[in-house]
Amino acid sequence: MARRFGEYIVYRLVLALFVILGVVTIVFFISRVIPSDPAGLWVGAHPTKEAIEKATEELHLNEPLIKQYFYYLSSLLHGDLGVSIRTHNPVAHDLKSAFTATFELILAAELVAMVVGVILGVYSAVKKDSWLDNLSRVFAISGVSLPTFWFGMILQLVFFKYLGVLPLAGRVDSVVILENPLEIITGFYLLDSLITGNIAIFIDALKHLILPAITLAMYPIGLITRQVRSMMIEVLQENYIRTAWAYGIPPKRVYFKYALKNAIAPALITVGLSFAYTLIGAFLVELIFNWPGLGRYAAYSILSMDYPAILGVTIIAAVTYVFINLFVDLIQVYLDPRIEL
């Protein structure tokens, strides 16, 4: 079994390389055929003819398109994602700080989705066809159906404009971070502030994280709630649950220890798949909340036709998506022995 497991992982990794290569190839050629002036952007405002010619040569823009493609692949094999035309920084450097911001947001959203989705799903199944069940189903369907940008702006109106209890946008208040400088260790503000004992930054970063995390969590909450509810209804009909009731075991223990244990596996798969979805969904949420992550970086790069940065974001998203799907498949095989590799 261990040998087959290893062979399966190698097989999937080889397929992943072809998927990533395909994505890179498509995005590379699309970004090049769209009319733009990368040399002019590289030089900056009021460029001279000599400066543009020099930039064109440095960026290999005077070479045939296919040659530019192989230049990029060669750099990519050496771990070089190129230099951003917009910021003049190495793309890998820009992506490092942007990725940690996005990943912190996604982790917070998935945590909220898992807790809320499981609790709603369990109680919805326990109180089947009651007003609580109907309300939770409406909430789940709304979470899946409502546009993310609309829900995010509604939260901003309610909690910032009318109630004034949570910040509108950003990752941390500029005044707070000036008064309490944060030492960056991992790039995750909540974790770094705890490690360094910077409580002021921790509280402020947590406040800034709440609204975008809830906005991003709405879709997976809907999925997890519906998944847990349907599985819990099935499991609660099993004989061992009836036996547990006969022995007089407390209801909470029956629901959350015995029933949920067997109903949670499909929900875990849903969490894994929704994690990949939220990586892309985070792009729009970051624009709404001015969150300095991959989404905002990608949007600015697209607007300025900064194709090295566009390709860098695409590669990160593709690699993350592929490996999350692989991880979900492996978890599914581990949880359900009936599945064959």
C-alpha positions in Angstrom: 0.0 0.0 0.0 2.8 2.4 0.9 4.5 1.8 -2.4 1.3 2.4 -4.4 0.7 5.5 -2.3 4.2 6.8 -3.2 3.7 6.0 -6.9 0.3 7.8 -6.9 1.9 10.9 -5.4 4.7 10.9 -8.0 2.1 10.4 -10.8 0.1 13.3 -9.6 3.2 15.5 -9.3 4.2 14.8 -12.9 0.6 15.7 -14.0 0.8 18.8 -11.9 4.0 19.9 -13.8 2.2 19.6 -17.1 -0.8 21.6 -15.7 1.4 24.4 -14.4 3.4 24.5 -17.7 0.1 24.7 -19.6 -1.1 27.6 -17.4 2.2 29.5 -17.7 2.2 29.0 -21.5 -1.4 30.3 -22.0 -1.0 33.3 -19.7 2.5 34.2 -21.2 1.2 34.4 -24.7 -2.1 36.2 -23.8 -0.2 38.8 -21.8 2.1 39.4 -24.7 -0.5 39.8 -27.5 -2.5 42.4 -25.6 -1.4 45.8 -26.8 0.8 47.5 -24.2 4.0 49.4 -23.7 6.1 47.6 -21.1 9.3 49.3 -22.1 7.7 52.7 -21.6 6.4 51.6 -18.2 9.8 50.2 -17.2 11.5 53.6 -18.0 8.9 55.7 -16.2 7.5 59.1 -16.9 8.8 61.2 -19.8 11.0 58.5 -21.3 13.6 59.3 -24.0 13.9 57.3 -27.2 17.3 56.0 -26.1 16.0 54.9 -22.7 13.1 53.0 -24.3 15.4 51.3 -26.8 17.7 50.2 -23.9 14.7 48.9 -21.9 13.4 47.0 -25.0 16.7 45.3 -25.2 17.0 44.6 -21.5 13.5 43.0 -21.4 14.2 41.0 -24.6 11.2 42.7 -26.2 13.1 43.0 -29.5 13.3 39.2 -29.7 10.7 37.0 -31.4 7.8 36.0 -29.1 8.8 32.3 -29.0 12.3 33.2 -28.0 11.0 35.4 -25.2 9.0 32.4 -24.0 12.0 30.2 -23.8 13.9 33.0 -22.0 11.2 33.1 -19.4 11.1 29.3 -19.0 14.9 29.2 -18.6 14.7 31.8 -15.8 11.8 30.0 -14.2 13.8 26.7 -14.0 16.4 28.7 -12.1 13.8 30.0 -9.6 13.7 33.5 -11.1 10.2 34.9 -11.7 11.6 38.0 -13.3 11.5 41.6 -12.3 8.2 43.6 -12.0 7.9 46.3 -14.6 5.8 48.4 -12.3 7.7 48.2 -9.0 11.2 47.3 -10.4 11.4 44.7 -7.6 12.0 41.0 -8.1 8.5 39.4 -8.5 9.4 36.7 -6.0 10.1 39.5 -3.4 6.8 41.2 -4.1 4.9 37.9 -4.0 6.4 36.8 -0.7 4.8 39.7 1.3 1.6 39.5 -0.8 1.2 35.8 -0.3 1.5 35.8 3.4 -1.2 38.6 3.7 -3.5 36.5 1.4 -2.8 33.3 3.2 -3.5 34.8 6.6 -6.9 36.1 5.3 -7.7 32.7 3.8 -6.8 30.8 7.0 -9.0 33.1 9.1 -11.9 32.7 6.6 -11.6 28.9 6.6 -11.5 28.8 10.4 -14.7 30.9 10.6 -16.3 28.8 7.9 -15.4 25.5 9.6 -16.7 26.5 13.0 -19.9 28.2 11.9 -20.6 25.7 9.1 -20.2 22.6 11.4 -22.3 24.1 14.2 -25.1 25.2 11.9 -25.0 21.9 10.0 -25.3 19.8 13.2 -28.1 21.8 14.8 -29.9 22.1 11.4 -29.9 18.2 11.2 -30.9 17.8 14.9 -33.8 20.2 14.5 -34.8 19.0 11.0 -37.7 20.8 9.4 -37.9 23.3 12.4 -37.7 27.1 12.1 -34.0 26.8 13.0 -33.4 24.3 10.2 -35.2 26.5 7.7 -33.3 29.6 8.8 -29.9 27.8 8.6 -30.7 26.5 5.1 -31.7 30.0 3.9 -28.4 31.3 5.4 -26.4 28.6 3.7 -28.1 29.2 0.3 -27.6 32.9 0.7 -23.9 32.4 1.5 -23.4 30.4 -1.7 -25.5 32.7 -3.9 -24.8 36.3 -2.8 -22.1 38.2 -4.7 -19.0 38.6 -2.6 -18.4 42.2 -3.5 -22.0 43.1 -2.5 -21.8 41.4 0.9 -18.4 42.9 1.6 -19.7 46.4 1.0 -22.8 45.8 3.1 -20.6 44.8 6.0 -18.5 47.9 5.5 -21.7 50.1 5.6 -23.0 48.4 8.7 -19.9 48.0 10.9 -17.9 51.0 9.8 -20.3 53.7 8.7 -23.3 53.1 10.9 -21.9 51.3 14.0 -18.2 52.5 13.8 -16.9 49.4 15.5 -14.6 47.9 12.9 -12.2 49.5 10.4 -13.1 50.0 6.8 -10.0 48.6 5.0 -6.3 47.8 5.2 -4.4 45.3 7.2 -3.4 47.5 10.1 -3.9 51.2 11.0 -0.9 53.3 9.9 -0.9 55.3 13.1 -0.9 52.2 15.3 2.0 50.6 13.3 4.0 53.9 13.5 3.6 54.0 17.3 4.2 50.2 17.7 6.6 49.1 15.0 6.1 45.4 14.1 9.1 43.1 13.6 8.3 40.9 10.6 9.2 37.3 11.2 6.8 35.1 9.3 4.8 37.8 7.5 1.6 36.8 9.4 0.7 39.9 11.4 -1.3 38.1 14.1 1.4 35.5 14.7 4.3 38.0 14.5 2.7 40.4 17.0 2.1 37.5 19.4 5.7 36.3 19.1 7.1 39.8 19.7 4.5 40.6 22.4 3.1 43.6 20.4 -0.4 43.5 21.7 -1.5 46.8 20.2 -0.7 45.5 16.7 -2.4 42.2 17.4 -5.7 43.8 18.5 -5.6 46.2 15.5 -4.7 43.5 13.0 -7.5 41.3 14.3 -10.0 44.1 14.0 -8.9 44.7 10.4 -9.1 41.0 9.6 -12.7 40.4 10.8 -14.7 41.9 8.0 -12.7 40.5 5.0 -12.5 37.1 6.7 -16.3 37.0 7.2 -16.9 38.1 3.6 -14.6 35.5 2.2 -16.0 32.8 4.6 -19.6 33.1 3.4 -19.3 30.8 0.4 -17.6 27.9 2.3 -20.0 28.4 5.2 -22.9 27.6 2.9 -21.1 24.6 1.4 -20.1 23.1 4.8 -23.5 23.7 6.4 -25.3 21.9 3.7 -22.8 19.1 3.6 -22.7 18.5 7.4 -26.5 18.7 7.6 -27.1 16.1 4.9 -24.5 13.7 6.4 -25.7 14.2 9.9 -29.3 13.4 9.0 -28.0 10.1 7.4 -25.8 9.2 10.4 -28.5 9.9 13.0 -30.6 7.1 11.5 -27.8 4.5 12.1 -28.2 1.7 14.6 -25.3 2.7 16.8 -26.8 6.1 17.4 -30.1 4.4 18.5 -27.9 2.3 20.8 -26.3 5.4 22.2 -29.7 6.9 23.0 -30.8 3.6 24.6 -27.7 3.8 27.0 -28.8 7.3 28.0 -25.7 9.1 26.7 -26.1 12.9 26.8 -27.4 14.5 23.6 -24.3 16.7 23.0 -22.0 13.8 23.3 -24.1 11.7 20.8 -24.2 14.6 18.3 -20.7 15.9 18.5 -18.7 12.8 19.4 -20.4 9.9 17.8 -22.5 11.3 14.9 -20.3 14.2 13.8 -17.2 11.9 13.8 -18.7 9.9 10.9 -20.4 12.9 9.2 -17.3 15.2 9.2 -15.2 13.4 6.5 -17.1 14.8 3.5 -17.1 18.2 5.1 -13.3 18.1 5.4 -13.1 17.4 1.7 -15.4 20.4 1.1 -13.1 22.6 3.3 -10.1 21.5 1.2 -11.8 22.3 -2.1 -13.3 25.6 -0.8 -9.8 26.5 0.3 -8.7 26.4 -3.3 -11.7 28.4 -4.3 -11.2 31.1 -1.6 -7.6 31.7 -3.0 -9.2 33.0 -6.1 -12.2 34.6 -4.3 -9.8 36.5 -2.1 -8.7 38.5 -5.1 -12.0 40.4 -5.2 -12.3 40.7 -1.4 -8.8 42.2 -1.2 -9.8 44.9 -3.7 -12.9 45.8 -1.7 -11.0 45.9 1.7 -7.7 47.3 0.2 -6.0 44.2 1.6 -2.3 44.1 0.5 -2.3 40.5 -0.8 -2.1 38.7 -4.1 -5.4 40.0 -5.3 -4.6 43.6 -5.0 -1.1 43.0 -6.4 -2.6 41.1 -9.4 -5.2 43.8 -10.1 -2.5 46.6 -10.2 -0.3 44.4 -12.3 -3.1 43.7 -14.8 -4.0 47.4 -15.1 -0.4 48.3 -15.8 0.2 45.2 -18.0 3.1 44.1 -15.8 3.3 40.7 -17.4 6.2 39.3 -15.2 4.0 40.0 -12.1 0.9 38.6 -13.8 2.8 35.4 -14.6 4.1 35.2 -11.0 0.7 35.5 -9.5 -0.7 32.9 -12.0 2.1 30.4 -11.1 1.5 30.9 -7.3 -2.2 30.4 -7.8 -1.8 27.4 -10.1 0.7 25.6 -7.8 -1.4 26.3 -4.7 -4.6 25.0 -6.4 -2.9 21.9 -7.7 -1.3 20.9 -4.4 -4.5 21.6 -2.4 -6.4 19.3 -4.8 -3.7 16.7 -4.4 -3.8 17.0 -0.6 -7.6 16.7 -0.6 -7.4 13.5 -2.7 -4.9 12.0 -0.3 -7.0 12.9 2.7 -10.0 11.3 1.1 -8.1 8.1 0.4 -6.9 8.1 4.1 -10.4 8.7 5.5 -12.2 6.3 3.2 -10.4 3.0 2.6 -12.9 2.0 -0.1 -11.4 4.5 -2.5 -8.7 3.0 -4.7 -5.7 4.9 -5.9 
